[in-house]
């Protein structure tokens, strides 16, 4: 397991994209790409956990690779809009910890 941070992932993606004249796609194109990748993840989950087996001629893929594709596109999307994913994550965690603090039953912990 790697100890990469979201910031490092975003820099690595930016270094990769920055070598091309085209740069990042537009937000609309990135949204379409994200939707496409989420659809591919859904297909893999359905094959692996659902009732729909793969066809013999379907390419081998994995939930792991599809999640990796989504992380790459998410990083592209965030970078193109100058959004720090670590900050975004911190804000979302704060929202869940406050708004949803009592929404689900917590596990009892030994003290």
Order of alpha helices (4+ residues) and beta strands (2+ residues): alpha-alpha-alpha-alpha
